[in-house]
């Protein structure tokens, strides 16, 4: 992914290049997972990533993003209501979550060390 929303990226580089960057990002996730699996890298990989709103206007923006990504990129994101978010993240602060099941997170140093051992 990138340090901004896809809609912002589209405004910066145009629709065609934004799509290309999105596809690069997806390819990068596939490559990352393949390397972790192929080399049995113990890097605390966790499937999924959640963007969590604290304010109602953030809820609206995230829900808009879910619809937009489905329509423009055929990319399925999930909306979790407050109860589901609290169940998963154990925090009463969040108003919900935009969950990306195709994403994930890991321990970067453990991943880097695992890559070094595999090289």
C-alpha positions as CSV (number, residue, x, y, z in Angstrom):
1,X,0.0,0.0,0.0
2,X,0.8,3.7,0.0
3,X,0.8,6.5,2.5
4,X,-2.5,7.9,1.2
5,X,-5.9,6.8,0.2
6,X,-6.3,5.4,-3.4
7,X,-8.6,8.4,-4.2
8,X,-5.8,10.8,-3.3
9,X,-3.3,8.7,-5.4
10,X,-5.7,9.0,-8.4
11,X,-5.7,12.8,-8.0
12,X,-1.9,12.9,-7.8
13,X,-1.0,10.6,-10.7
14,X,-4.2,10.0,-12.7
15,X,-6.5,7.0,-12.9
16,X,-4.3,4.9,-15.2
17,X,-1.1,5.2,-13.1
18,X,-3.1,4.9,-9.9
19,X,-4.4,1.6,-11.2
20,X,-0.9,0.5,-12.1
21,X,0.4,1.4,-8.6
22,X,-2.5,-0.5,-7.1
23,X,-1.7,-3.6,-9.1
24,X,2.0,-3.3,-8.1
25,X,0.9,-3.2,-4.5
26,X,-1.2,-6.3,-4.9
27,X,1.6,-8.1,-6.6
28,X,3.9,-7.1,-3.8
29,X,1.6,-8.6,-1.2
30,X,1.5,-11.9,-3.2
31,X,5.3,-11.9,-3.4
32,X,5.7,-11.2,0.3
33,X,3.4,-14.0,1.3
34,X,5.1,-16.4,-1.2
35,X,8.5,-15.6,0.3
36,X,7.3,-16.1,3.9
37,X,5.8,-19.5,2.9
38,X,8.7,-20.7,0.7
39,X,11.4,-19.9,3.3
40,X,9.3,-20.5,6.4
41,X,10.0,-17.1,7.8
42,X,8.8,-16.6,11.3
43,X,7.8,-13.0,11.2
44,X,4.5,-13.0,13.1
45,X,2.4,-12.6,9.9
46,X,-1.2,-11.8,10.6
47,X,-3.8,-11.8,7.8
48,X,-5.9,-8.6,7.4
49,X,-5.6,-5.0,8.2
50,X,-8.2,-2.7,9.8
51,X,-8.6,1.1,9.5
52,X,-10.5,2.3,12.5
53,X,-12.5,5.5,12.9
54,X,-12.8,7.5,16.0
55,X,-15.2,10.1,14.6
56,X,-18.5,9.8,12.7
57,X,-17.1,11.6,9.7
58,X,-14.3,9.1,9.5
59,X,-17.0,6.3,9.4
60,X,-18.5,7.9,6.4
61,X,-15.2,8.3,4.6
62,X,-14.2,4.7,5.2
63,X,-17.6,3.4,4.0
64,X,-17.3,5.6,0.9
65,X,-13.8,4.0,0.4
66,X,-15.3,0.5,0.6
67,X,-17.8,1.3,-2.1
68,X,-15.3,3.1,-4.3
69,X,-12.7,0.3,-4.1
70,X,-15.3,-2.3,-5.1
71,X,-16.6,-0.2,-8.0
72,X,-13.3,1.0,-9.4
73,X,-10.9,-1.8,-8.6
74,X,-13.2,-4.8,-7.9
75,X,-11.4,-5.0,-4.6
76,X,-13.5,-6.3,-1.7
77,X,-13.2,-4.6,1.7
78,X,-15.4,-5.3,4.7
79,X,-17.2,-3.0,7.0
80,X,-17.3,-4.1,10.6
81,X,-19.8,-2.5,12.9
82,X,-18.8,-1.3,16.4
83,X,-19.7,-4.6,18.1
84,X,-17.6,-6.7,15.6
85,X,-14.7,-4.3,15.9
86,X,-14.8,-4.4,19.7
87,X,-15.0,-8.2,19.6
88,X,-11.9,-8.4,17.4
89,X,-9.8,-5.5,18.6
90,X,-11.0,-5.4,22.2
91,X,-11.3,-1.6,22.3
92,X,-14.4,0.5,23.1
93,X,-13.0,3.6,21.3
94,X,-13.6,2.6,17.6
95,X,-16.8,3.3,15.8
96,X,-16.3,0.4,13.4
97,X,-13.6,-0.8,11.0
98,X,-12.8,-1.0,7.4
99,X,-11.2,-4.4,7.2
100,X,-8.9,-5.5,4.3
101,X,-8.7,-9.3,4.4
102,X,-6.2,-9.4,1.5
103,X,-3.7,-7.3,3.4
104,X,-1.7,-8.2,6.5
105,X,1.1,-7.2,8.8
106,X,4.3,-8.6,10.1
107,X,7.3,-8.0,12.3
108,X,9.6,-6.2,9.8
109,X,12.9,-7.0,11.5
110,X,12.0,-10.7,11.8
111,X,11.1,-10.7,8.1
112,X,14.3,-9.0,7.1
113,X,16.4,-11.5,9.2
114,X,14.4,-14.4,7.7
115,X,15.1,-13.1,4.2
116,X,18.8,-12.8,5.0
117,X,18.9,-16.4,6.3
118,X,17.2,-17.5,3.1
119,X,19.6,-15.7,0.8
